[in-house]
Structures are given as C-alpha cells and as structure tokens.
C-alpha cells in the first residue's frame, strides 16, 4: 500500500515538474521575442472579445434605429452607425466570435486530416503515398478561393459549409509539410531506437517522429488561421458567406464599401482594420508557436 502511495506521489510530482517546465519555457519564448509577445497579447484581446464581447457591447448588434442612421464616430457610437442605425462597434466586437470560430474550426479540421494523411504517406510510402499525392494534387489543381466558392455554392452558404470548404482547401498545406518532415525522420537514429525498443510503426510515428515534425506545421497553422479569416470574409464579401444581418467582418466591409463614395468611410474602415489586425496577429504568432512546440528548444 505504501509503495502504491509513493508511486502515485512520484507521478504527481513528475507531472507538476513537467507542467512547470512547460510554463517556464512558454514564458521564456515570450520574453525573448517581443514581437511574439505582442502577437500573443493581441490574440488574447481577440479571444476575450470572442468569449465575452457579446455581453460587454453597449448596443444590440442587430437592433436598428432609424433616427441614428449613418452617424459618424462619436462618444455615443465609437465606430459610428450603419445605414439602418446599428452600432458598428458592437457589430465588430460580436463578429469576432463568428470569425474566430470559423477560422479555428476550419484550420483544426484541415490540420488533423492533412497531418494524418501526410504522416502516413511519408512513413509508409507505396500506395498510400501515391493515393494521397494524387488527392492533394487534385485539390491544388484548382485556384483555392475559386474551389471554396464552388463548394459553398454547391452545398449552400451556411457556417458549417464555409468551415468545410475552408478546411478542404487547407488540407494540402499540412499534408505536404507532414509528409516531407516524416519522410526525412523515419530512418533517423531515434526512430530506429524506438523500433528496437519494441514499439510498433504507428507508435513510432505518433510518439517519436510526429512531435519533431510539429514546429514547421505550427508556422503553417498560424498562417492558415489568418488566411481562413480572409477566406471567410472574402466569401461573405461576394455574397457566398454568412448571411446578413449576422455580424461578420466580410459582410460589414461589403456593405460599407457602398457608402465610401458618399463619405461614410467608417462603415468599411473599422471592420476592415479589425480584419487586418486579426490576420497580422496570426501571422506574427508563427515563430512563437514553433519555438513552444519544438522539442529541441526545450532542452
């Protein structure tokens, strides 16, 4: 009984030590790269807006007010009002949740599918590699945004279909990176040592090779998060994305573009600026994410 308690205590101590080392490593990465620290701080702002923004905005983002149409930015309406009197600031903040949800869901789905296909193709080769290669080449043969337009137009412009379309066009990026990284490392010394220790091929691939292939894939994830937001906004801009009056940055830019000539610049400026900052944030996070997950950086 005492041996069991001692073993459990030792396991808990090891887990706490590992968590402490990981936290210390993350802090070290953020402190050593000010640009990464700024990017993560900006991401925290967007994440906070997505989680609690709908309860903090001063106005209902869907409520129209005919007496307050097309008002410029003021203390009452920080980003002005739109053509039906809705508060632009409230709509920009509330739209953060939907845009981040589309981006993160699409990239997560494409990362899982692409990394699995690419890892299997790079490790086993043969017919798995041939079939995966032809599938990836077929997707890449089309202009990616045009392919996303076709998928959404065929399936319908719902949020779920936008996520699926964005995920499909992102799969080749992860599949190619995973295949190249796994193919390089499948005969490395640590992989052979893992096989000699009695691990089967899937265990060697999942627990020894794939973690070493993550750093370049994390950079790809950060880039694709920003690109996924642009893709969703682009689909909404041309009328194939989220349907009005749902708050979404692409819809707001499309609606505001009609009023730029008449002088109501704020309708397109603030949603477009927020969209630009979100894409910039994800792009700047790439180096930090790579350093955090890189096993060599933690030694």
Secondary structure, DSSP 4 states (H G I P E B T S, - for coil): -HHHHHHHHHHHHHHHHHHHHHHHHHHHHHHH-HHHHHHHHHHHHHHHHHHHHHHH-SS-TT---GGGTTPPS-SSSTT-B-TTS-BHHHHHHHHHHHHHHHHHHHHHHHHHHHHHHHHHHHHH-HHHHHHHHHHHHHHHTS-HHHHHHHHHHHH-S-HHHHHHHHHHHHHHHHHHHHHHHHHHHTTSHHHHHHHHTT--HHHHIIIIIHHHHHHHHHHHHHHHHHHHHHHHHHHHHTTSSSPTTS--HHHHHHHHHTTTTTT-THHHHHHHHHHHHHHHHHHHHHHHHHHHH-GGGG-
